[in-house]
Amino acid sequence: MSIPPTEANFAAGAQIYRDNCAVCHSPPGQKESARALGMYPKSPKLLEGKGVTDDPTGESYWKVAYGIRLAGMPGFRDGLNETQMWQVSLLLAQVDKLPKSVSEILSAPVATNVPSTGLSHTK
């Protein structure tokens, strides 16, 4: 499956990132959460610097779906549907080329120091 790089898909990916990824990978320009600071190995900041923009979208999708063993990165295939996983993967691959409206979604303050209740189950 692949989805087109539309503003709507980027915006959906940005919200998915905020809801599920920002607590460990941080929103752009914001400090790391207590969870991110306590992770070992350290979680990369995916939206700053090079991030994973050089990775194929399918590679990011695989990491989102299945996680990364021994890195603290969970798999989200039980918490996100196929489209949602592709949307956030597309966002990560194109983060250096996002429309201003999507960058604003990502840059809005996120409460990353609140206790987690687990994955967002929005299938």
C-alpha positions in Angstrom: 0.0 0.0 0.0 1.2 3.5 -0.7 -0.6 6.8 -0.2 -0.2 10.1 -2.1 1.8 13.0 -0.6 -1.2 15.3 -0.1 -1.6 18.0 2.5 -4.4 16.0 4.1 -2.2 12.9 4.5 0.6 15.0 5.9 -1.8 16.6 8.4 -3.1 13.2 9.5 0.4 12.0 9.8 1.3 15.0 11.9 -1.5 14.3 14.3 -0.6 10.7 14.6 3.0 11.7 15.3 1.8 14.1 18.1 -0.5 11.5 19.6 1.9 8.5 19.5 5.5 9.5 18.7 6.2 12.9 20.2 6.5 11.6 23.7 9.7 9.7 22.8 10.9 11.5 19.6 10.0 15.1 20.6 8.1 17.7 18.7 10.3 20.1 16.7 11.9 22.8 18.8 10.6 21.5 22.1 12.5 20.0 25.0 12.5 16.2 25.5 10.0 14.6 27.7 10.9 12.8 30.9 10.3 9.5 29.0 12.6 10.5 26.2 15.3 11.6 28.7 15.1 8.2 30.4 15.4 6.0 27.3 18.5 4.0 26.6 19.4 3.9 23.8 18.4 7.5 23.3 15.4 8.1 20.9 16.4 10.1 17.8 14.7 13.4 17.2 12.9 12.5 13.9 11.7 16.0 13.0 15.0 17.9 13.4 18.1 17.6 11.3 18.3 14.8 8.8 15.9 12.6 10.8 14.8 9.7 8.5 14.2 11.7 5.4 16.7 9.6 3.5 15.0 6.4 4.4 12.4 4.9 2.0 8.9 5.4 3.2 8.4 1.6 3.3 11.4 1.3 5.7 9.8 3.8 8.1 6.5 2.0 7.8 8.1 -1.3 8.8 9.6 0.4 11.9 6.3 1.9 12.8 4.4 -1.3 12.3 6.9 -3.8 13.9 9.1 -1.6 16.2 12.8 -1.9 16.7 14.0 -4.7 18.9 16.1 -3.7 21.9 15.7 0.0 21.2 12.5 0.7 23.1 10.6 1.4 19.9 7.2 -0.4 20.0 5.3 -1.7 17.1 2.1 0.1 16.4 0.3 -2.4 14.1 -2.2 -3.2 16.9 -2.8 0.4 17.7 -2.9 2.1 14.3 -4.5 1.0 11.0 -2.6 0.6 7.7 -3.5 4.1 6.5 -2.4 5.7 9.7 1.0 3.9 9.7 1.6 5.0 6.1 0.6 8.6 6.9 3.1 9.0 9.7 5.8 7.2 7.6 5.1 9.5 4.7 5.3 12.5 7.0 8.7 11.3 8.3 10.1 10.8 4.8 9.0 14.3 3.7 9.5 16.3 6.9 11.9 18.7 5.2 9.3 19.5 2.5 6.0 19.9 4.5 3.4 22.6 3.9 3.4 25.4 6.4 0.0 24.2 7.8 1.5 20.8 8.7 4.6 22.3 10.2 2.3 24.4 12.4 0.5 21.2 13.6 3.8 19.7 14.5 5.2 22.8 16.2 2.2 23.3 18.5 3.1 22.6 22.2 2.6 19.0 23.2 2.1 17.8 26.8 4.8 15.1 26.7 5.3 14.8 30.4 1.9 13.3 31.2 1.6 9.6 32.1 0.9 7.4 29.1 -2.2 5.2 28.8 -0.6 3.1 26.0 -1.1 3.2 22.3 -3.8 5.2 20.7 -6.3 2.6 19.6 -8.0 4.4 16.7 -8.5 1.7 14.1 
